[in-house]
Amino acid sequence: MNRCPICEMERQQCFRAKILNEYEITYLFCQSCGFLQTEEPYWLDKAYSSAIADSDTGLASRNIHISKQLASLLYFLFDKDGKYLDIAGGYGLLTRLMRDIGFDFYWSDLYCENIFARGFELTSASQSFSAITAFEALEHIYDPLSFIKKSLKQAKTSTIVFSTQLFNGSPPKPGWWYYTPETGQHISFFQRSTLDFLANQLSLNIYSYSNLHILTDKKINSALFRILIGRLSSLLYPYVKKRMNSKTFLDREKISLIISEGVKNENCV
């Protein structure tokens, strides 16, 4: 497929590189929207023999950092009492961190086991959310436009907060760390112009700073957005956390009750 899944223009072969130390593949570049992508990824079964790559040593620190940025963002620009869904939740660490702060977060992930946020999975397709989040997920998606459109519709929301590393201008040469050829999991790469095209296709506004981005129907103060997720986010975090009511112990009581009821039911069999 040589047409771009975002703007539907013809793409050109950009370069070839080896992934998983085995497959020589082609990377395709769209001059129109700036989207860079691998050829159709036939190697994903092998790439996802483990949902989280062993080389992702930054997983814990990244989630802690994102939780601080997200806390400031949701507290000051969105509904601090709203319900939120992390649609690429991984092991559930971010969901747990956000609930520990006091935000009503839930977990969903088709490919990974929920370890840290058990009991707070998405349980009904009819639920609606103030926003969805998808951190370090879009680079794993072959058709990001369809993925975002479907995810927003299912969550009955018009806001997605996500992260992905951007490049500028011409595609980086093989060797750029974000290609992660050793895992074979990163297949889609964006620049700011690509996000603009996504926003236009979805009829949403785009706000982007560094590697954190928002697609939403809301009007946001761009300067305030950059302040909230920039260096000040670590300073604002204690302020936000102090004013939120942590769900840590309430969640413990809920899970303990579920376990207790399960034990009772087993004893009645």
C-alpha positions in Angstrom: 0.0 0.0 0.0 1.7 3.1 -1.2 -1.0 5.6 -0.2 -0.6 7.4 3.1 -3.2 6.3 5.6 -3.5 9.8 6.9 -3.7 12.1 3.9 -4.1 9.4 1.1 -1.4 10.8 -1.0 1.3 8.7 -2.7 4.3 7.8 -0.6 7.9 7.3 -1.7 10.4 4.7 -0.5 12.7 6.4 1.8 15.3 3.8 2.9 15.7 0.2 3.9 16.9 -1.1 7.3 17.1 -4.3 9.2 14.8 -4.9 12.2 14.8 -7.7 14.8 18.2 -8.5 13.4 16.4 -10.5 10.7 14.1 -8.6 8.4 15.2 -6.1 5.8 12.3 -3.7 5.4 11.3 -0.5 3.6 10.4 2.8 5.2 7.9 4.9 3.3 7.6 8.7 3.5 4.7 11.0 2.6 5.8 14.4 1.3 2.3 15.7 1.8 1.8 15.3 5.5 5.3 14.2 6.6 4.2 10.8 7.9 6.9 8.1 7.9 6.0 4.5 8.2 7.4 1.0 7.6 6.0 -1.2 4.9 3.0 -3.3 6.1 4.4 -5.0 9.3 4.2 -8.7 8.7 6.7 -9.3 11.6 4.5 -8.2 14.5 3.8 -11.6 15.9 7.5 -12.0 16.6 7.9 -8.3 17.7 5.2 -8.8 20.3 6.2 -12.1 21.7 6.4 -9.9 24.8 4.0 -6.9 24.8 6.5 -4.7 26.6 10.0 -4.7 25.0 12.8 -5.8 27.4 14.8 -2.8 26.2 12.2 -0.3 27.4 14.2 0.5 30.6 12.5 4.0 30.8 9.0 2.6 31.4 8.8 3.3 35.1 10.5 6.8 35.1 8.5 7.8 32.0 5.1 6.9 33.6 6.1 8.9 36.8 7.0 11.9 34.7 3.9 11.7 32.6 1.7 11.4 35.7 3.0 14.7 36.9 2.4 16.4 33.6 -1.0 14.9 33.2 -2.0 15.8 36.8 -1.3 19.5 36.1 -3.0 19.3 32.6 -6.2 17.7 33.8 -6.5 19.8 37.0 -6.1 23.2 35.3 -7.4 22.7 31.8 -9.9 19.8 32.0 -12.4 18.3 34.5 -10.4 17.2 37.6 -13.4 15.2 38.7 -14.0 13.6 35.3 -13.5 10.0 34.3 -10.5 9.1 32.2 -9.4 6.0 30.3 -5.8 5.0 29.4 -6.5 3.0 26.2 -2.9 1.7 25.9 -2.5 1.1 29.5 0.4 -1.5 29.5 0.9 -2.9 32.9 -1.5 -0.3 34.4 1.2 1.8 36.1 0.0 5.1 34.8 -3.6 4.3 35.8 -2.5 3.4 39.3 -0.3 6.6 39.6 -3.2 8.8 38.5 -5.6 7.1 40.9 -3.1 7.6 43.7 -3.1 11.3 42.9 -6.9 11.4 43.0 -8.0 11.2 39.3 -10.7 8.7 38.3 -8.6 6.7 35.8 -9.4 3.4 34.2 -7.3 0.9 32.2 -7.6 -0.8 28.8 -5.1 -2.6 26.7 -5.8 -5.4 24.1 -2.2 -6.8 24.3 -0.9 -6.4 27.8 -1.6 -7.8 31.2 -3.0 -5.3 33.8 -0.7 -5.7 36.8 -0.9 -2.4 38.8 -4.5 -1.3 38.2 -6.5 -4.5 38.7 -10.1 -3.8 39.5 -10.2 -0.7 37.4 -10.4 -2.1 33.9 -12.8 -0.9 31.3 -15.8 -3.1 31.9 -18.5 -1.7 29.6 -18.5 -0.4 26.0 -21.3 2.0 27.0 -19.1 4.1 29.4 -18.3 7.6 28.5 -15.1 9.5 29.5 -13.9 13.1 29.8 -10.8 12.1 27.8 -8.7 9.2 26.8 -4.9 8.9 27.0 -2.5 6.9 24.8 1.1 7.3 25.8 3.8 5.9 23.6 1.2 4.1 21.5 0.7 5.7 18.1 4.1 4.7 16.9 2.9 1.1 17.3 -0.2 1.7 15.1 -0.3 1.1 11.4 -3.4 3.2 10.8 -3.4 5.9 13.4 -6.3 7.9 12.0 -8.7 5.0 12.2 -7.3 4.0 15.6 -7.9 7.5 17.1 -11.3 7.9 15.5 -12.5 4.5 16.8 -11.1 5.0 20.2 -12.8 8.4 20.6 -16.1 7.0 19.5 -15.9 4.0 21.8 -15.1 6.3 24.8 -17.7 8.8 23.8 -15.2 11.7 24.1 -13.6 14.2 21.8 -10.3 14.5 23.6 -7.2 12.3 23.4 -3.9 13.1 25.2 -1.0 11.2 23.8 2.7 11.1 23.4 5.1 10.3 20.6 8.5 11.5 19.6 8.4 13.9 16.6 11.0 14.5 13.9 11.4 17.6 11.8 11.8 17.9 8.0 13.3 14.9 6.2 13.1 11.5 8.0 16.0 10.8 10.3 18.6 8.4 8.9 18.7 4.8 10.1 20.2 4.8 13.6 17.7 7.2 15.1 17.0 5.7 18.5 13.2 6.0 18.1 13.2 3.5 15.3 14.0 0.8 17.9 14.9 -1.7 15.1 15.9 -4.3 17.8 12.2 -4.6 18.9 10.4 -4.1 15.5 7.5 -2.5 17.4 7.8 1.1 16.2 6.2 1.3 12.8 4.8 4.9 12.5 6.6 8.2 12.9 5.2 11.7 13.0 6.1 15.3 12.7 4.1 18.3 13.6 2.6 18.6 10.1 1.4 15.0 10.4 -0.5 15.9 13.6 -2.0 18.9 11.8 -3.3 16.6 9.1 -4.7 14.3 11.8 -6.5 17.2 13.5 -8.0 18.4 10.2 -9.2 14.9 9.3 -10.8 14.5 12.8 -12.1 18.1 12.9 -10.3 18.7 16.1 -7.8 21.2 17.5 -4.2 20.1 18.0 -1.9 21.3 20.8 1.6 20.0 20.8 4.7 20.6 22.9 7.8 18.5 22.9 6.5 14.9 22.8 3.1 15.4 24.4 0.1 16.2 22.3 -3.7 16.8 22.6 -6.4 16.4 20.0 -9.6 17.9 21.3 -12.7 19.9 20.3 -11.9 22.3 23.2 -10.1 25.6 22.9 -7.0 25.6 25.0 -4.6 28.5 25.9 -1.5 27.3 24.1 0.9 29.2 26.4 -0.7 27.8 29.5 -0.6 24.3 28.0 3.2 24.6 27.4 3.7 25.9 31.0 1.6 23.1 32.5 3.6 20.3 30.9 6.9 22.0 30.8 9.5 22.2 33.6 6.9 23.8 35.9 4.9 20.5 36.0 7.1 19.1 38.7 6.6 22.2 40.8 2.8 22.3 40.2 2.5 18.6 41.0 2.6 18.9 44.8 0.0 21.7 44.6 -2.3 19.6 42.6 -1.8 16.4 44.7 -2.5 18.3 47.9 -5.9 19.5 46.5 -7.0 16.1 45.1 -8.2 13.3 47.2 -6.0 10.2 46.6 -8.0 7.0 45.8 -5.2 4.7 47.1 -6.9 3.6 50.3 -10.5 3.8 48.9 -9.3 1.5 46.1 -7.7 -0.9 48.6 -11.1 -1.1 50.4 -12.9 -1.8 47.1 -10.5 -4.5 46.0 -10.5 -6.1 49.5 -14.3 -6.2 49.4 -14.3 -7.9 46.0 -11.7 -10.5 47.2 -13.8 -11.0 50.4 -17.0 -11.5 48.5 -15.2 -13.9 46.1 -14.1 -16.0 49.1 -17.6 -16.1 50.5 -19.0 -17.2 47.2 -16.5 -20.0 47.0 -17.3 -21.2 50.5 -21.0 -21.3 49.5 -20.4 -23.7 46.6 
